[in-house]
Amino acid sequence: MQKKTKGMLSIDVNMISDIIRELGEGHLKDYPMDENTTFESLGFDSMTYVELLVKLEEITKKDLEQILRKVDFTSIETIGSLVKVLENID
């Protein structure tokens, strides 16, 4: 499931999984992740989710705060649903 954001950066499940592993500081190193992996199963709290979004903002060079104001956060429950949101960034 590899996708591109308007010819720029490739955003896919593997990229998001790598960022999550980095944020997990080791305890998620060997945790299997795919598009159906929920943030809840990863032990994400609101602070970890914000850290993930900040990291994605740095990588994509997009103002995710502004973009995500338009998105129902409750719809972003899995890695795959986050990838779909990021695919639609202009």
Secondary structure, 3 states (H helix, E strand, C coil): CEEECCCCCEEEHHHHHHHHHHHCCCCCCCCCCCCCCECCCCCCCHHHHHHHHHHHHHHHCCCHHHHHCCCCHHHCCEHHHHHHHHHCCC
